[in-house]
């Protein structure tokens, strides 16, 4: 148990390569999930996958300025939708390093299925990703398509400004996600 907690802490701190040592002595699918976790719990993903209603911003995950909130559909409050500041693409570099980034359909997950995974241990994150009642009713094929093709997801690898991109190359992430999904999405056992 202590080994798993220690290694999970290292994973969350970004120690190691693209896969976590937490899963090194496990099956290839569990090892692949270590990569999935590293991506999902990077600032580019978890700033919008929040437990509350105020998105986070910057690499430090600070509460979004200007009292921005999720809204029922995840597109902001009535009168202040996300698209007020976030366009369909990142603005030119001449706008400065802190200009609001952009990507098609800029939004958070809807309030009905927030997919909030900040600070979740690997086992709970794994279960949440697979839970169709909280993931927008996506099966593994739909999840793979989402992480492979969704332009808002892809923005994480080209965030513009001075934002750090997702710490794992997109092709590596997708291949590891497929390894995990094709094995049925096994979840690590943490704390046993």
N, C-alpha and C positions, 0 to 999 in steps of 0.2 A: 504494500500500500504506500509506504513512504517513497519507494522508488518511483512509482507512478505519479505521485503528487509532485515530487522534485522534478521529474522529467516534464510533466505538464507545465510547471512554472517556467522551465527553460524554453519550452515551445512558445509559450505566450510572450516571452521576452525576445523571441526571434533568434535564439542561439541555435547554431547548427546550420545545415544546408536546407534544401527545399523540403525534405521530409524530416519528421521528428524522430529522435532517438526513442521516444516513448513507444513507438510502434516498430522499432527496428527488429525485435525478436519475434514479431507477430507475422501474420500472413501478409502477402503483398497488398491485399486490399486494405488491411488495417494500416499498413505503412503509407499507402496512397492517401488514406483519410488524413494522415498527419499533414500532408500538403494542402488538402482541402481546408482543414482547420486554419492553417497559417494564412491562407488567402481570405477566408471569410472573416477572420478576426483582425485583419489589417484595417487601418483607419479608412481606406478608400471604401471598404464595404460596411464596416460597423458604424460609421458616422450616420448612415441612413437606416440601419437596422437596429433601431433603438427601442428600449422598453417603454419610454415615456412618449410624449408628443412633441418635444422640441428636438429637432435634428441637431447633430453636432457638426463642428467644422474644424478645419485645420488638422494637422497631424496629431496635435495634442488632444483632439476630441473635445473642444470647448463648446459650450452651449451656443447655438446659432444666435447671432445678434438680431436685433430688431424684432424680438418676440415672435419669431417665425414658429409656426406650429404645423403639425402633420395634416390636419383636416381629415374628414371621414374617408375620402378616397385616396389620401396620401399625397395630394397635389397642393397642399397649403390651405389656409383659411379662406373663407369667402372674402373677397376684396383684396386678398394678398396671396394669390397663387404663386407657386414656385417660379413659374414662367415670367413673373414680373421682373426678376433679376437674372434668372438662369435661362439662357438661350439654347438653341439647338446644337451649339458647338462652343468650344472654348473660344474666348475672345482673343484677338491678336495680342502678342507679347507687349506691344506698345501701350496696352491698357494698364500694365503694371502687374506685379506678382500676386496681388490680392484681389484682382478682379473676379467677380463671380464666375465660376466655371460653368460649362454647359455641355449638354448631351441631349439627344432626342428623348422625349417624354421624361424630363427631369422630375423626379418624385421620390417619395418614400413608399414603402409597402403600405397598403391601406390599413386603417385602424383594426379591421376585423381579423387580419393575420399579419401582425407586425414583424414576424420573423426576427425578433430581438435576440441577439446572441452575444452581446457584450459581456465578457467575463464568464460565460458558460464553460464548464468543463467539457472535455472532448465527448464524453458519452451523451450528455444532454444536447450538445450542439448537433451531434450525429442524428439523434432521434428527431430533433426539430426539423432538420433539413428534409427528412423522409416523410414527415407527418403531413399528409395531404390536407388535413383540416387546418393546418397553419401555414402551408407553403403555397397557397393559391391553387390547390387541387392539382399539383404537378406530380406525375409519375416520373420514374427515372429518365425516360426518353425526353420528357418535357423539361426536366431539370438540366439534362445535358444540353439541349437546345438553348435554354436560357443562359447558361454559363458560357456557351460557345459563341452565340450570335447576338444576344441582346446588346444594342448599342449603348445603353446606360451602363450595363455591366462592363463592356469593353472600355468605357471611359476610364475605369480604374487603372488601366495600363498607360493612359495618356491623359493625366489629370490637369496638365497645364499649370501655369504659374510656378510657384516654388513648392508644390505638393509632391511628396514622394509617391511614386507609382506602387501598385501592388508588388510585394517583394518576390514574387515567383513569376517567371515568364508565362504568358498566357497559354502557349502551347503545352508547356509542362503541366500547368494546372489542369487544363482540359484533359490531357491524357491520364493524369492521376485520378481525376474525377471519374472518368470512364472506367478505369480499373476498379475503383471502389464500387461504382454503381453496378457494373456488370457482374460483380460478385454478390449482388443483393444488398449492398450497403451495410456491411457488418459494422457494428459499433464497438469501440473499445470499452473495456470494463475499467472504470476508475474508482478507486476507493474500496476495492474488495480485498 
